[in-house]
């Protein structure tokens, strides 16, 4: 549907009471600045998936997608280097998550496959990290038979099951490598012996936080045999709690703001980013700075994807 034109700014703050939204809790991304385009006219499709079923410490990840979308109304179109919104950003209605876990996974896969078939790049807002398993299945269903996953996270998420649940957020990367998807992990600093063994069994690449952070590593080089197409999954707890305390399972010693963006950009320069997600964001009531930071992070990642694509096209011409 077509939304109204941008709301005016008053004293630097947009009038949120004049928002025109898809649903009260799920406004379109950057809706204070842009109108909702037709799906076929958008380079990016944002899919909110407020799924929260297996969280094992703090809760609130089900509120993450809505909080990020609302905070995005405070963004500027210019991200510091370009205007990602010029390529078109379509915000999908949120998925129904009050269903059995396997049904939610299947519905995520269908939604992601549909986005790919429309020629757009999917951006998924979770919810707990289990959501990424559905995304991976959807990419496969859409015809991406050869792609890899690059993961920023505090946790390896490679357990066969956690508390008896194979669809736990602590098992999501095990489900993905079971599909035969190559995996490169960044910033991990909490894992068990089982996960170390699974890393070895599945040939998982990694650079953990105890190497990346003390040495201030800003870019990595992917192995030659890593797929040319990459899906990037960013668990908010992969970043340090001093940047994002707004997550259910914070772990000290994580990545910084610029380090995270620089690592992402180094991947985008080497490979084709076919989509990315922001997972495990749990907003803290009364601390909207973190909601806004998650929105900024998303928009800057869009800009990196677009500029990397444009640079590759120019280099071939």
C-alpha positions as a Markdown table, in Angstrom:
| # | Residue | x | y | z |
|---|---|---|---|---|
| 1 | Unk | 0.0 | 0.0 | 0.0 |
| 2 | Unk | 1.1 | 3.6 | -0.5 |
| 3 | Unk | 1.9 | 5.6 | 2.6 |
| 4 | Unk | 1.8 | 9.3 | 3.3 |
| 5 | Unk | 4.7 | 11.6 | 2.7 |
| 6 | Unk | 7.4 | 12.1 | 5.3 |
| 7 | Unk | 6.4 | 13.6 | 8.6 |
| 8 | Unk | 8.0 | 17.0 | 9.5 |
| 9 | Unk | 10.7 | 17.3 | 12.1 |
| 10 | Unk | 10.1 | 19.5 | 15.1 |
| 11 | Unk | 13.2 | 20.3 | 17.2 |
| 12 | Unk | 15.0 | 17.5 | 15.5 |
| 13 | Unk | 12.4 | 14.8 | 16.5 |
| 14 | Unk | 9.9 | 13.4 | 14.1 |
| 15 | Unk | 6.2 | 13.5 | 15.0 |
| 16 | Unk | 5.6 | 9.8 | 15.8 |
| 17 | Unk | 1.9 | 10.5 | 16.5 |
| 18 | Unk | 1.5 | 11.1 | 12.8 |
| 19 | Unk | 3.0 | 7.8 | 11.7 |
| 20 | Unk | 1.1 | 5.9 | 9.0 |
| 21 | Unk | 1.8 | 2.2 | 9.5 |
| 22 | Unk | 1.1 | -1.2 | 8.2 |
| 23 | Unk | 0.1 | -2.2 | 11.7 |
| 24 | Unk | 0.4 | -0.1 | 14.9 |
| 25 | Unk | 3.4 | -2.1 | 16.1 |
| 26 | Unk | 5.1 | -2.7 | 12.7 |
| 27 | Unk | 5.6 | 0.5 | 10.8 |
| 28 | Unk | 7.5 | 0.4 | 7.5 |
| 29 | Unk | 11.3 | 0.8 | 7.8 |
| 30 | Unk | 12.3 | 4.5 | 7.5 |
| 31 | Unk | 8.7 | 5.4 | 7.0 |
| 32 | Unk | 9.2 | 9.0 | 8.1 |
| 33 | Unk | 11.3 | 9.6 | 5.1 |
| 34 | Unk | 10.1 | 7.2 | 2.3 |
| 35 | Unk | 6.8 | 5.7 | 1.1 |
| 36 | Unk | 6.3 | 1.9 | 0.9 |
| 37 | Unk | 7.3 | 0.9 | -2.6 |
| 38 | Unk | 5.8 | -1.9 | -4.6 |
| 39 | Unk | 7.5 | -5.1 | -3.7 |
| 40 | Unk | 8.9 | -5.5 | -7.3 |
| 41 | Unk | 10.5 | -2.0 | -7.1 |
| 42 | Unk | 12.5 | -2.6 | -3.9 |
| 43 | Unk | 16.1 | -3.9 | -3.7 |
| 44 | Unk | 15.5 | -4.9 | -0.1 |
| 45 | Unk | 12.6 | -6.7 | 1.6 |
| 46 | Unk | 12.5 | -6.5 | 5.4 |
| 47 | Unk | 10.8 | -9.5 | 7.0 |
| 48 | Unk | 9.9 | -9.1 | 10.7 |
| 49 | Unk | 9.8 | -12.5 | 12.5 |
| 50 | Unk | 9.0 | -11.9 | 16.2 |
| 51 | Unk | 9.6 | -15.6 | 17.1 |
| 52 | Unk | 10.6 | -16.3 | 20.7 |
| 53 | Unk | 10.2 | -19.9 | 21.8 |
| 54 | Unk | 13.5 | -21.3 | 23.3 |
| 55 | Unk | 15.2 | -18.4 | 25.0 |
| 56 | Unk | 17.3 | -19.6 | 27.9 |
| 57 | Unk | 18.2 | -16.5 | 29.9 |
| 58 | Unk | 16.7 | -13.1 | 29.4 |
| 59 | Unk | 13.6 | -12.7 | 27.2 |
| 60 | Unk | 12.2 | -10.0 | 25.0 |
| 61 | Unk | 13.6 | -11.0 | 21.6 |
| 62 | Unk | 10.0 | -11.2 | 20.2 |
| 63 | Unk | 9.8 | -7.4 | 20.7 |
| 64 | Unk | 12.9 | -6.8 | 18.7 |
| 65 | Unk | 11.5 | -6.5 | 15.1 |
| 66 | Unk | 8.9 | -3.9 | 16.1 |
| 67 | Unk | 11.4 | -1.8 | 18.1 |
| 68 | Unk | 13.8 | -1.6 | 15.3 |
| 69 | Unk | 11.1 | -0.6 | 12.8 |
| 70 | Unk | 9.8 | 2.1 | 15.1 |
| 71 | Unk | 13.3 | 3.4 | 15.7 |
| 72 | Unk | 14.1 | 3.5 | 12.0 |
| 73 | Unk | 11.7 | 6.5 | 11.7 |
| 74 | Unk | 14.4 | 8.6 | 13.4 |
| 75 | Unk | 17.0 | 7.8 | 10.7 |
| 76 | Unk | 18.2 | 10.1 | 8.0 |
| 77 | Unk | 18.1 | 8.9 | 4.3 |
| 78 | Unk | 21.9 | 9.7 | 4.0 |
| 79 | Unk | 23.9 | 6.9 | 5.8 |
| 80 | Unk | 27.1 | 8.9 | 5.8 |
| 81 | Unk | 28.2 | 7.6 | 2.3 |
| 82 | Unk | 25.1 | 7.1 | 0.2 |
| 83 | Unk | 21.3 | 6.8 | 0.3 |
| 84 | Unk | 20.4 | 3.1 | 0.5 |
| 85 | Unk | 16.7 | 3.9 | 0.5 |
| 86 | Unk | 17.0 | 5.1 | -3.1 |
| 87 | Unk | 17.2 | 1.4 | -4.1 |
| 88 | Unk | 13.8 | 0.7 | -2.5 |
| 89 | Unk | 13.0 | -0.8 | 0.9 |
| 90 | Unk | 9.9 | -2.8 | 1.2 |
| 91 | Unk | 8.7 | -3.9 | 4.7 |
| 92 | Unk | 6.7 | -7.1 | 4.7 |
| 93 | Unk | 4.0 | -7.8 | 7.2 |
| 94 | Unk | 5.3 | -9.7 | 10.3 |
| 95 | Unk | 5.0 | -13.4 | 10.2 |
| 96 | Unk | 2.6 | -15.2 | 12.5 |
| 97 | Unk | 4.7 | -16.9 | 15.2 |
| 98 | Unk | 2.1 | -18.3 | 17.5 |
| 99 | Unk | 2.4 | -21.7 | 15.8 |
| 100 | Unk | 4.3 | -24.9 | 16.4 |
| 101 | Unk | 8.1 | -24.4 | 15.9 |
| 102 | Unk | 8.4 | -26.5 | 12.7 |
| 103 | Unk | 5.5 | -24.6 | 11.1 |
| 104 | Unk | 7.1 | -21.3 | 11.9 |
| 105 | Unk | 10.4 | -22.5 | 10.3 |
| 106 | Unk | 8.5 | -23.7 | 7.2 |
| 107 | Unk | 6.7 | -20.3 | 7.0 |
| 108 | Unk | 9.9 | -18.4 | 7.2 |
| 109 | Unk | 11.4 | -20.5 | 4.5 |
| 110 | Unk | 8.4 | -19.8 | 2.2 |
| 111 | Unk | 8.5 | -16.1 | 2.9 |
| 112 | Unk | 12.2 | -15.9 | 2.2 |
| 113 | Unk | 11.9 | -17.9 | -1.0 |
| 114 | Unk | 9.2 | -15.6 | -2.2 |
| 115 | Unk | 11.4 | -12.6 | -1.5 |
| 116 | Unk | 14.2 | -14.1 | -3.6 |
| 117 | Unk | 11.8 | -14.9 | -6.4 |
| 118 | Unk | 10.9 | -11.3 | -6.6 |
| 119 | Unk | 14.5 | -10.4 | -7.2 |
| 120 | Unk | 15.0 | -8.7 | -3.8 |
| 121 | Unk | 17.6 | -9.2 | -1.0 |
| 122 | Unk | 16.0 | -10.4 | 2.2 |
| 123 | Unk | 16.7 | -8.7 | 5.6 |
| 124 | Unk | 15.2 | -10.6 | 8.5 |
| 125 | Unk | 14.5 | -9.1 | 11.9 |
| 126 | Unk | 14.3 | -11.7 | 14.7 |
| 127 | Unk | 13.2 | -12.9 | 17.2 |
| 128 | Unk | 15.5 | -15.6 | 18.5 |
| 129 | Unk | 18.3 | -17.1 | 16.4 |
| 130 | Unk | 16.3 | -20.2 | 15.5 |
| 131 | Unk | 14.8 | -18.0 | 12.8 |
| 132 | Unk | 18.0 | -18.2 | 10.7 |
| 133 | Unk | 17.4 | -22.0 | 10.1 |
| 134 | Unk | 14.1 | -21.1 | 8.4 |
| 135 | Unk | 16.0 | -18.5 | 6.4 |
| 136 | Unk | 18.6 | -21.0 | 5.3 |
| 137 | Unk | 15.9 | -23.4 | 4.1 |
| 138 | Unk | 14.2 | -20.6 | 2.2 |
| 139 | Unk | 17.4 | -19.7 | 0.4 |
| 140 | Unk | 17.8 | -23.3 | -0.6 |
| 141 | Unk | 14.2 | -23.5 | -1.8 |
| 142 | Unk | 14.8 | -20.4 | -3.9 |
| 143 | Unk | 17.6 | -22.1 | -5.8 |
| 144 | Unk | 20.7 | -21.1 | -3.9 |
| 145 | Unk | 22.3 | -24.5 | -3.8 |
| 146 | Unk | 25.8 | -23.2 | -3.1 |
| 147 | Unk | 26.0 | -20.5 | -0.5 |
| 148 | Unk | 27.8 | -20.0 | 2.8 |
| 149 | Unk | 26.9 | -18.4 | 6.1 |
| 150 | Unk | 29.1 | -15.9 | 7.9 |
| 151 | Unk | 28.0 | -15.6 | 11.6 |
| 152 | Unk | 28.8 | -12.9 | 14.1 |
| 153 | Unk | 27.8 | -14.2 | 17.5 |
| 154 | Unk | 28.8 | -14.6 | 21.1 |
| 155 | Unk | 27.8 | -18.3 | 21.0 |
| 156 | Unk | 28.6 | -21.1 | 18.5 |
| 157 | Unk | 25.0 | -22.3 | 18.4 |
| 158 | Unk | 26.3 | -25.7 | 17.3 |
| 159 | Unk | 24.7 | -28.0 | 19.9 |
| 160 | Unk | 22.8 | -31.0 | 18.6 |
| 161 | Unk | 20.0 | -30.0 | 20.9 |
| 162 | Unk | 19.6 | -27.7 | 24.0 |
| 163 | Unk | 17.4 | -28.8 | 26.8 |
| 164 | Unk | 16.2 | -31.5 | 24.5 |
| 165 | Unk | 15.1 | -29.1 | 21.7 |
| 166 | Unk | 16.9 | -29.5 | 18.3 |
| 167 | Unk | 15.2 | -26.3 | 17.2 |
| 168 | Unk | 16.7 | -24.3 | 20.0 |
| 169 | Unk | 18.4 | -21.0 | 19.4 |
| 170 | Unk | 21.5 | -22.8 | 20.7 |
| 171 | Unk | 21.3 | -25.4 | 17.9 |
| 172 | Unk | 20.5 | -23.2 | 14.9 |
| 173 | Unk | 24.0 | -23.4 | 13.3 |
| 174 | Unk | 24.1 | -27.1 | 13.8 |
| 175 | Unk | 20.8 | -27.3 | 11.8 |
| 176 | Unk | 22.4 | -25.2 | 9.1 |
| 177 | Unk | 25.7 | -27.2 | 8.8 |
| 178 | Unk | 23.5 | -30.4 | 8.7 |
| 179 | Unk | 22.1 | -29.0 | 5.5 |
| 180 | Unk | 25.6 | -28.9 | 4.1 |
| 181 | Unk | 26.0 | -25.2 | 4.3 |
| 182 | Unk | 29.6 | -24.0 | 4.9 |
| 183 | Unk | 30.0 | -21.8 | 8.0 |
| 184 | Unk | 32.5 | -19.1 | 9.1 |
| 185 | Unk | 32.1 | -17.9 | 12.7 |
| 186 | Unk | 33.3 | -14.6 | 14.0 |
| 187 | Unk | 33.5 | -13.3 | 17.6 |
| 188 | Unk | 32.5 | -16.5 | 19.3 |
| 189 | Unk | 33.4 | -16.6 | 23.0 |
| 190 | Unk | 31.0 | -19.0 | 24.6 |
| 191 | Unk | 30.9 | -22.6 | 23.6 |
| 192 | Unk | 31.0 | -26.1 | 25.0 |
| 193 | Unk | 33.2 | -29.1 | 24.2 |
| 194 | Unk | 30.5 | -30.7 | 22.0 |
| 195 | Unk | 30.5 | -27.6 | 19.8 |
| 196 | Unk | 34.3 | -27.7 | 19.4 |
| 197 | Unk | 34.0 | -31.2 | 18.1 |
| 198 | Unk | 31.2 | -30.3 | 15.7 |
| 199 | Unk | 33.3 | -27.5 | 14.4 |
| 200 | Unk | 36.0 | -30.0 | 13.5 |
| 201 | Unk | 33.6 | -32.6 | 12.1 |
| 202 | Unk | 31.9 | -30.1 | 9.8 |
| 203 | Unk | 35.0 | -28.1 | 8.9 |
| 204 | Unk | 33.7 | -24.8 | 10.3 |
| 205 | Unk | 35.9 | -21.8 | 9.8 |
| 206 | Unk | 36.3 | -19.4 | 12.7 |
| 207 | Unk | 38.1 | -16.5 | 14.2 |
| 208 | Unk | 37.0 | -16.2 | 17.8 |
| 209 | Unk | 36.7 | -13.0 | 19.9 |
| 210 | Unk | 39.9 | -13.7 | 21.9 |
| 211 | Unk | 41.7 | -13.2 | 18.6 |
| 212 | Unk | 39.6 | -10.6 | 16.8 |
| 213 | Unk | 39.1 | -8.2 | 19.7 |
| 214 | Unk | 42.5 | -7.9 | 21.4 |
| 215 | Unk | 44.2 | -7.6 | 18.0 |
| 216 | Unk | 41.6 | -5.2 | 16.7 |
| 217 | Unk | 41.0 | -7.2 | 13.5 |
| 218 | Unk | 39.0 | -5.1 | 11.1 |
| 219 | Unk | 38.8 | -7.4 | 8.1 |
| 220 | Unk | 39.2 | -11.0 | 7.2 |
| 221 | Unk | 40.0 | -13.0 | 4.1 |
| 222 | Unk | 37.6 | -15.8 | 3.3 |
| 223 | Unk | 39.1 | -19.1 | 2.2 |
| 224 | Unk | 39.3 | -19.7 | -1.5 |
| 225 | Unk | 36.9 | -22.6 | -1.3 |
| 226 | Unk | 34.2 | -20.6 | 0.6 |
| 227 | Unk | 31.1 | -20.1 | -1.6 |
| 228 | Unk | 30.8 | -16.9 | -3.6 |
| 229 | Unk | 27.3 | -16.3 | -2.3 |
| 230 | Unk | 27.1 | -15.5 | 1.4 |
| 231 | Unk | 24.2 | -15.0 | 3.9 |
| 232 | Unk | 25.3 | -13.0 | 6.9 |
| 233 | Unk | 23.7 | -13.6 | 10.3 |
| 234 | Unk | 24.3 | -11.1 | 13.0 |
| 235 | Unk | 23.3 | -12.1 | 16.6 |
| 236 | Unk | 23.3 | -8.8 | 18.5 |
| 237 | Unk | 25.1 | -10.6 | 21.4 |
| 238 | Unk | 28.1 | -11.0 | 19.1 |
| 239 | Unk | 28.8 | -7.3 | 19.8 |
| 240 | Unk | 30.0 | -6.3 | 23.2 |
| 241 | Unk | 27.4 | -5.6 | 25.9 |
| 242 | Unk | 28.9 | -2.1 | 26.2 |
| 243 | Unk | 27.5 | -1.5 | 22.7 |
| 244 | Unk | 24.4 | -3.7 | 22.9 |
| 245 | Unk | 23.3 | -4.8 | 26.4 |
| 246 | Unk | 19.9 | -5.3 | 24.8 |
| 247 | Unk | 20.0 | -9.0 | 24.3 |
| 248 | Unk | 19.0 | -12.1 | 26.3 |
| 249 | Unk | 22.4 | -13.7 | 26.6 |
| 250 | Unk | 25.1 | -11.0 | 26.8 |
| 251 | Unk | 28.8 | -12.1 | 27.0 |
| 252 | Unk | 31.6 | -9.7 | 27.7 |
| 253 | Unk | 34.6 | -9.4 | 25.3 |
| 254 | Unk | 32.6 | -8.9 | 22.1 |
| 255 | Unk | 33.0 | -6.9 | 18.9 |
| 256 | Unk | 32.8 | -3.1 | 18.8 |
| 257 | Unk | 30.6 | -1.0 | 16.6 |
| 258 | Unk | 33.1 | -0.1 | 13.8 |
| 259 | Unk | 34.8 | -3.5 | 14.0 |
| 260 | Unk | 31.5 | -5.2 | 13.3 |
| 261 | Unk | 30.7 | -3.0 | 10.3 |
| 262 | Unk | 34.2 | -3.3 | 9.0 |
| 263 | Unk | 34.2 | -7.0 | 9.2 |
| 264 | Unk | 30.9 | -7.1 | 7.4 |
| 265 | Unk | 32.2 | -4.8 | 4.7 |
| 266 | Unk | 35.3 | -7.0 | 4.2 |
| 267 | Unk | 33.0 | -9.9 | 3.5 |
| 268 | Unk | 30.8 | -7.9 | 1.1 |
| 269 | Unk | 33.9 | -6.8 | -0.9 |
| 270 | Unk | 34.9 | -10.4 | -1.4 |
| 271 | Unk | 31.6 | -12.1 | -1.9 |
| 272 | Unk | 28.0 | -11.5 | -3.0 |
| 273 | Unk | 25.8 | -10.9 | 0.0 |
| 274 | Unk | 22.4 | -12.6 | -0.8 |
| 275 | Unk | 20.8 | -11.4 | 2.5 |
| 276 | Unk | 21.4 | -10.8 | 6.2 |
| 277 | Unk | 19.6 | -10.9 | 9.5 |
| 278 | Unk | 19.6 | -9.1 | 12.8 |
| 279 | Unk | 18.8 | -11.6 | 15.6 |
| 280 | Unk | 18.4 | -11.7 | 19.4 |
| 281 | Unk | 17.7 | -8.0 | 19.8 |
| 282 | Unk | 15.7 | -7.6 | 23.1 |
| 283 | Unk | 14.8 | -4.0 | 23.6 |
| 284 | Unk | 15.1 | -2.5 | 27.1 |
| 285 | Unk | 12.2 | -0.4 | 28.1 |
| 286 | Unk | 13.1 | 3.2 | 28.5 |
| 287 | Unk | 16.5 | 2.9 | 26.7 |
| 288 | Unk | 15.6 | 3.7 | 23.1 |
| 289 | Unk | 19.2 | 4.4 | 22.2 |
| 290 | Unk | 19.7 | 0.7 | 21.6 |
| 291 | Unk | 16.6 | 0.4 | 19.4 |
| 292 | Unk | 18.0 | 3.3 | 17.3 |
| 293 | Unk | 21.5 | 1.7 | 17.2 |
| 294 | Unk | 20.0 | -1.5 | 15.8 |
| 295 | Unk | 18.1 | 0.5 | 13.1 |
| 296 | Unk | 21.3 | 2.4 | 12.2 |
| 297 | Unk | 23.2 | -0.9 | 12.0 |
| 298 | Unk | 20.7 | -2.3 | 9.6 |
| 299 | Unk | 20.7 | 0.8 | 7.4 |
| 300 | Unk | 24.5 | 0.9 | 7.3 |
| 301 | Unk | 24.7 | -2.7 | 6.3 |
| 302 | Unk | 22.2 | -2.0 | 3.5 |
| 303 | Unk | 24.6 | 0.7 | 2.3 |
| 304 | Unk | 27.6 | -1.5 | 2.4 |
| 305 | Unk | 25.8 | -4.2 | 0.4 |
| 306 | Unk | 24.7 | -1.7 | -2.3 |
| 307 | Unk | 28.1 | 0.1 | -2.6 |
| 308 | Unk | 29.9 | -3.2 | -2.8 |
| 309 | Unk | 27.7 | -4.3 | -5.6 |
| 310 | Unk | 28.2 | -1.1 | -7.5 |
| 311 | Unk | 31.9 | -1.3 | -7.0 |
| 312 | Unk | 32.0 | -4.8 | -8.5 |
| 313 | Unk | 29.9 | -3.7 | -11.5 |
| 314 | Unk | 32.3 | -0.8 | -12.2 |
| 315 | Unk | 35.4 | -3.0 | -11.8 |
| 316 | Unk | 34.0 | -5.3 | -14.6 |
| 317 | Unk | 33.2 | -2.5 | -17.0 |
